[in-house]
Amino acid sequence: MSESIEDRVAEAMAHLKATEEAVAQAQGELNAASVTAHSADRSVRVTVGAKGELTSLEFLDGKYRNMAASQLSASVLEAANEARAEMARRVVDTLDPLTRMTSRGMAPERMGVDWGSVFGSLLSETAVEKRPTAMSRFRDEIHEDEEPPAAPPGGGENKRQGGA
């Protein structure tokens, strides 16, 4: 009987060592990982690290000079969210196999981590397939707001002209 306990302890220790090695490898991969994304209008390039932190922000081809502030900020947010979503998918792909492990090997279903609660809508909202997202709707609303206002009723002058 002591033989089977020793065997089980040895098996558990081997599994623990394999898990520790897998975690160390995943951690090393993620520490070195970064993702770069562009805004749809190609005016902004953003790079994020494994934790979604912004590590680089570039304004491309001088396009920002001709953009309204709200349009530029929408481009920055779009590129940043795209990069963060791709990094979140990479984190899930790297760590998900580890979350499925149990003391006896692989579990039939995911154990322990609800990626939706970790990343919120980031994974689904900026999925690879392009469909209207909250960010694209936000961008559309900004562009709609930048349209010149209609002439006031009665054809009167706009009293806000002239700096006052």
Residue pairs with C-beta under 8 A, 6 or more apart in sequence:
12 103
15 103
15 105
19 98
19 101
22 97
22 98
22 101
23 98
26 94
26 95
26 98
29 94
30 50
30 90
30 91
30 94
30 95
31 50
33 49
33 50
33 87
33 90
34 47
34 48
34 49
34 50
34 55
34 87
35 47
35 48
35 83
35 84
35 86
35 87
35 90
36 45
36 46
36 47
36 56
36 83
37 45
37 46
37 79
37 80
37 82
37 83
37 86
38 44
38 45
38 46
38 60
38 79
38 82
39 45
39 75
39 76
39 78
39 79
39 82
40 75
40 78
40 139
41 63
41 75
42 60
42 61
42 63
43 59
43 60
43 61
43 63
43 64
43 67
43 72
43 75
44 57
44 58
44 59
44 60
44 64
44 72
44 75
44 76
44 78
44 79
45 56
45 57
45 58
45 60
45 79
46 54
46 56
46 57
46 58
46 76
46 79
46 80
46 82
46 83
47 54
47 55
47 56
47 57
47 83
48 54
48 55
48 80
48 83
48 84
48 87
49 55
49 87
50 87
50 90
50 91
52 84
52 87
52 88
54 80
57 76
57 80
59 72
64 72
67 75
68 146
70 142
70 145
70 146
71 142
71 143
71 146
74 138
74 139
74 142
77 135
77 138
78 135
78 136
78 139
81 122
81 125
81 126
81 135
82 126
84 122
84 126
85 122
85 123
85 125
85 126
85 127
86 126
88 119
88 122
88 123
89 123
92 115
92 119
92 123
95 113
96 110
96 113
96 115
99 110
99 111
99 112
99 113
100 106
100 107
100 109
100 110
100 111
101 107
101 111
102 111
115 123
116 123
116 124
121 134
125 133
125 134
125 135
126 133
126 135
152 158
